[in-house]
Amino acid sequence: MKNLRPFIICCLIFGCSQKALPPPEPDYVPPAEMNYRKYFHSNQKSLDPIEGVWTEFVVGSLYEDGKLIQRKEIPKRARWIVIKKGSHYQILNEYGEQNQFVASFKPSRDSHTFIFDCEFIKSKDRVVTEATMVDGKRIEMAYDAPEGIFEEQYGEFMGEALKADPYKTLQLHWQFNWLKTFPIE
């Protein structure tokens, strides 16, 4: 039994240590997204134009007292799955989850305009804004990030701005373009 102690301790140390996993390959498609792609392919004739897999591109503009202090473009920031669920369109991440948010697009009177409704689970902040679909291949929307999700979601964007003076009046404005990546005609 004494001889097993060092072995057990080593197993615990190495078994519990956190190794950083390598980032996924750029062309990697998670299994959940693959399953949704199969569904979209099989049901392509009955899908609404907003249903499918979308890639998000974003431009963030950070303002201090109305003055632009930083602008950042983030290409291919995320992939989203949009699927009809009742009277709205549920938005899932590429893993088929809503683990940080509960979001949807709700139709409006105009067939190319939707109401984007997103509640962030941790901060309980809610964003509601208009989203416009252009040519069935692009969704455009913009909103100011609520204060509660500033640090939670966008800390890397604000960088040194708050470190120097945490009482600054900052506004983070996001402009989103989602490009449809599947199914495409």
BELSUL-V649128 format. One record per residue. RES is the residue in one small letter. PHI is phi in whole degrees, -180 to 180 (999 if undefined). BURIAL is I if it has 24 or more other C-alpha atoms within 12 Angstrom, else O. D_FIRST is the distance of its C-alpha to the first C-alpha in whole Angstrom. Layout:
RES/PHI/BURIAL/D_FIRST, RES/PHI/BURIAL/D_FIRST
This chain:
m/999/O/0, k/-61/O/4, n/-70/O/5, l/-83/O/5, r/-55/O/7, p/-60/O/10, f/-65/O/10, i/-65/O/10, i/-62/O/13, c/-62/O/15, c/-62/O/15, l/-66/O/16, i/-64/O/19, f/-75/O/20, g/-72/O/20, c/-97/O/22, s/-71/O/24, q/-93/O/28, k/-98/O/30, a/-74/O/33, l/-80/O/35, p/-67/O/38, p/-63/O/41, p/-66/O/42, e/-60/O/45, p/-58/O/48, d/-93/O/49, y/-66/O/46, v/-121/O/47, p/-60/O/45, p/-54/O/44, a/-62/O/46, e/-65/I/49, m/-60/O/49, n/-64/O/49, y/-66/I/52, r/-60/I/54, k/-62/O/54, y/-61/I/55, f/-62/I/58, h/-65/O/59, s/-67/O/60, n/-112/O/61, q/-54/O/63, k/-72/O/67, s/-106/O/66, l/-76/O/64, d/-80/I/66, p/-56/I/66, i/-78/I/63, e/-76/I/61, g/149/I/58, v/-106/I/56, w/-126/I/57, t/-108/I/56, e/-95/I/57, f/-119/I/58, v/-142/I/59, v/-122/I/61, g/-107/I/60, s/-122/I/62, l/-101/I/61, y/-116/I/64, e/-120/O/65, d/50/O/68, g/84/O/69, k/-103/O/69, l/-65/O/67, i/-115/O/64, q/-160/O/62, r/-133/O/62, k/-140/I/59, e/-100/O/59, i/-126/O/56, p/-77/O/57, k/48/O/55, r/-68/O/53, a/-161/O/51, r/-120/I/52, w/-126/I/53, i/-110/I/54, v/-117/I/57, i/-140/I/57, k/-69/I/60, k/-142/O/58, g/69/O/61, s/-93/O/64, h/-131/O/62, y/-118/I/60, q/-75/I/56, i/-110/I/54, l/-120/I/51, n/-75/I/49, e/-65/I/48, y/-98/O/45, g/77/I/47, e/-122/O/46, q/-128/O/48, n/-86/O/45, q/-117/O/46, f/-157/I/50, v/-126/I/52, a/-133/I/55, s/-158/I/58, f/-107/I/61, k/-113/I/64, p/-63/I/67, s/-123/O/71, r/-65/O/74, d/-88/O/74, s/-66/O/72, h/-103/I/71, t/-120/I/70, f/-131/I/67, i/-102/I/65, f/-84/I/62, d/-127/I/60, c/-137/I/56, e/-110/I/54, f/-84/I/51, i/-61/O/48, k/-67/O/47, s/-89/O/50, k/67/O/52, d/-74/I/55, r/-131/I/57, v/-120/I/59, v/-131/I/62, t/-151/I/65, e/-84/I/67, a/-123/I/66, t/-115/I/68, m/-96/I/68, v/-111/O/70, d/55/O/71, g/67/I/68, k/-127/I/66, r/-144/I/65, i/-115/I/64, e/-118/I/65, m/-159/I/65, a/-151/I/64, y/-163/I/63, d/-88/I/62, a/-67/I/58, p/-63/I/58, e/-57/O/56, g/-62/O/53, i/-104/I/52, f/-51/I/53, e/-74/O/50, e/-61/O/48, q/-104/O/49, y/-125/I/51, g/-56/O/50, e/-67/O/50, f/-74/I/54, m/-75/I/55, g/50/O/53, e/-80/O/54, a/-57/I/57, l/-86/O/55, k/-63/O/53, a/-68/O/57, d/-151/O/58, p/-67/O/56, y/-100/O/59, k/-63/O/61, t/-94/O/63, l/-110/I/61, q/-135/I/62, l/-113/I/60, h/-107/I/62, w/-106/I/61, q/-117/I/63, f/-109/I/61, n/-128/I/62, w/-106/I/60, l/-106/I/61, k/-73/I/61, t/-111/I/59, f/-164/I/59, p/-79/I/61, i/-121/O/63, e/-85/O/67
